[in-house]
Amino acid sequence: MNTVNTEPQEFWMKFKTELENNFTFPTEYTYKFILPTDTTKLKQLTTIFDGMKAIFSYRESSTGKYTSITIAAYHADADEIIECYKQAVLIEGIKSM
């Protein structure tokens, strides 16, 4: 998901269509991210999901440099999912799977 895209609006519109074609809303959606192990960055990510019924799972790499985070959260529609991704990609060093 973390990509250099010359047409970001087109990317998000296509992604929204894919979500709407593959999920019945409201739904639980699972995110997977990898971040450099940094408590500030991890807090930035978890803050995006404040107020949502989200479940977080963390796994640190064998070297401790990176942490993978799986987040399961309920969303009313595709726009909520897209908004979470748009906020997440602003975190330096984040990768989405």
JOZI-V225839 format. One record per pair of residues at least 12 apart in sequence whose C-alpha atoms are under 7 Angstrom apart, sorted by the first residue. I is the first residue (numbers start at 1). J is the second residue. If there is no record, write none. Layout:
BEGIN
{{I & J} {I & J}}
END
This chain:
BEGIN
{{1 & 96} {1 & 97} {2 & 89} {2 & 95} {2 & 96} {16 & 78} {19 & 78} {20 & 78} {25 & 76} {25 & 77} {26 & 74} {26 & 75} {26 & 76} {26 & 77} {27 & 74} {27 & 75} {27 & 76} {28 & 72} {28 & 73} {28 & 74} {28 & 75} {29 & 72} {29 & 73} {29 & 74} {30 & 70} {30 & 71} {30 & 72} {30 & 73} {31 & 70} {31 & 71} {31 & 72} {32 & 69} {32 & 70} {32 & 71} {32 & 96} {32 & 97} {33 & 68} {33 & 69} {33 & 70} {33 & 94} {33 & 95} {33 & 96} {33 & 97} {34 & 66} {34 & 67} {34 & 68} {34 & 69} {34 & 94} {34 & 95} {34 & 96} {35 & 66} {35 & 67} {35 & 68} {35 & 93} {35 & 94} {35 & 95} {36 & 65} {36 & 66} {36 & 67} {36 & 93} {37 & 64} {37 & 65} {37 & 66} {37 & 67} {41 & 91} {45 & 88} {48 & 84} {48 & 87} {52 & 73} {52 & 74} {53 & 73} {53 & 74} {54 & 71} {54 & 72} {54 & 73} {54 & 74} {55 & 71} {55 & 72} {55 & 73} {56 & 69} {56 & 70} {56 & 71} {56 & 72} {57 & 69} {57 & 70} {57 & 71} {58 & 70}}
END
